[in-house]
Amino acid sequence: MIATSIEERGQTTIATRTVERIATAALTEVDDVGGSARRVFSIAVGGADDAQDAQVTAQVQGEETTLGVRLSVVYPTPVSAATEAARQHLVRRVSELTGLAVSRVDITVTALHAPTRERRRVL
């Protein structure tokens, strides 16, 4: 049996949309952050912010990715604490699930919302 080096076995490419979906799912694991309703002319479309998933865009360049995130924060959680928790969790989970290094996570907080009785989780 001839041993083949890892480099000769092939290449794995992870689509940008896959990274976005992984990041969106990872955000459901973070306490005190919610989704971001899609907006048309500044009017929320499709329901309340906390009922929606966060919106994530990704750019993949080689072995690195950058993420842009739109989310809401549960009031009265400090925005800085919630966004830092989300950022750290995204860096860890996206890296662990894709093998890509997350070089930057830009977060836009679109709303504050009241806490809900039961948070939905996607596993």
C-alpha positions as CSV (number, residue, x, y, z in Angstrom):
1,M,0.0,0.0,0.0
2,I,1.4,3.4,-1.0
3,A,0.8,6.3,1.5
4,T,-0.6,9.4,-0.1
5,S,0.1,12.8,1.4
6,I,-2.8,14.9,2.5
7,E,-2.0,17.5,-0.1
8,E,-2.4,14.9,-2.9
9,R,-5.8,13.6,-1.7
10,G,-7.8,16.6,-2.9
11,Q,-9.2,19.9,-1.9
12,T,-12.3,20.8,0.1
13,T,-14.1,24.0,-0.8
14,I,-16.8,25.4,1.5
15,A,-19.4,27.6,-0.2
16,T,-20.0,31.1,1.1
17,R,-23.7,30.3,1.6
18,T,-22.7,27.3,3.7
19,V,-20.6,29.5,6.0
20,E,-23.5,32.0,6.3
21,R,-25.9,29.2,7.3
22,I,-23.4,27.8,9.9
23,A,-22.9,31.2,11.4
24,T,-26.7,31.8,11.5
25,A,-27.2,28.5,13.3
26,A,-24.4,29.3,15.7
27,L,-26.0,32.6,16.7
28,T,-29.1,30.7,18.0
29,E,-26.7,29.2,20.6
30,V,-25.9,32.7,22.0
31,D,-28.1,34.0,24.9
32,D,-29.6,37.5,24.7
33,V,-29.4,38.0,20.9
34,G,-32.1,37.5,18.4
35,G,-32.8,37.9,14.7
36,S,-33.2,40.8,12.5
37,A,-36.4,41.4,10.5
38,R,-35.9,42.1,6.9
39,R,-36.7,45.7,6.1
40,V,-38.0,47.5,3.1
41,F,-37.9,51.3,3.2
42,S,-37.2,51.0,7.0
43,I,-40.4,48.9,7.6
44,A,-40.0,45.5,9.1
45,V,-41.2,42.8,6.8
46,G,-42.0,39.2,8.0
47,G,-42.5,39.6,11.7
48,A,-40.7,40.9,14.8
49,D,-37.0,41.0,15.1
50,D,-36.9,38.3,17.8
51,A,-39.0,35.9,15.7
52,Q,-36.5,36.0,12.8
53,D,-33.0,34.6,12.4
54,A,-30.0,36.8,12.4
55,Q,-28.9,37.9,9.0
56,V,-25.3,36.9,8.1
57,T,-23.2,37.6,5.1
58,A,-19.8,36.0,4.6
59,Q,-16.8,36.5,2.4
60,V,-14.5,33.5,2.0
61,Q,-10.9,34.1,0.8
62,G,-8.7,31.0,0.8
63,E,-8.6,29.7,4.3
64,E,-10.2,32.8,5.9
65,T,-13.6,34.3,6.2
66,T,-15.1,37.6,7.3
67,L,-18.7,37.8,8.6
68,G,-21.2,40.6,8.6
69,V,-24.0,40.1,11.1
70,R,-27.4,41.9,11.7
71,L,-29.1,41.0,14.9
72,S,-31.2,42.3,17.8
73,V,-30.4,42.3,21.5
74,V,-32.7,41.4,24.4
75,Y,-33.4,44.5,26.6
76,P,-31.8,45.3,29.1
77,T,-28.7,43.3,28.2
78,P,-25.7,45.6,27.6
79,V,-25.3,45.8,23.8
80,S,-21.5,45.6,24.1
81,A,-21.7,42.4,26.2
82,A,-24.1,40.7,23.9
83,T,-22.2,41.6,20.7
84,E,-18.9,40.5,22.2
85,A,-20.4,37.2,23.3
86,A,-21.8,36.7,19.8
87,R,-18.5,37.7,18.1
88,Q,-16.5,35.3,20.3
89,H,-19.0,32.4,19.8
90,L,-19.0,33.0,16.0
91,V,-15.2,32.9,15.7
92,R,-15.0,29.7,17.7
93,R,-18.0,27.8,16.2
94,V,-17.4,28.8,12.5
95,S,-13.7,27.9,12.8
96,E,-14.5,24.6,14.5
97,L,-17.2,23.6,12.0
98,T,-15.6,24.8,8.8
99,G,-11.8,24.8,9.5
100,L,-11.7,28.5,8.2
101,A,-10.1,31.2,10.3
102,V,-12.6,34.0,11.1
103,S,-10.6,37.2,10.6
104,R,-13.3,39.7,11.3
105,V,-16.9,39.9,12.5
106,D,-18.8,43.1,11.9
107,I,-22.1,43.3,13.9
108,T,-25.0,45.7,13.3
109,V,-27.6,45.8,16.1
110,T,-30.9,46.5,14.4
111,A,-33.2,46.6,17.5
112,L,-33.6,46.0,21.2
113,H,-36.5,43.7,22.1
114,A,-38.3,42.5,25.2
115,P,-37.3,39.0,26.4
116,T,-39.4,36.1,25.2
117,R,-40.6,33.4,27.5
118,E,-39.0,30.6,25.4
119,R,-36.1,31.0,23.0
120,R,-36.2,28.8,20.0
121,R,-33.1,26.8,19.3
122,V,-32.1,25.1,16.1
123,L,-29.9,22.1,16.5
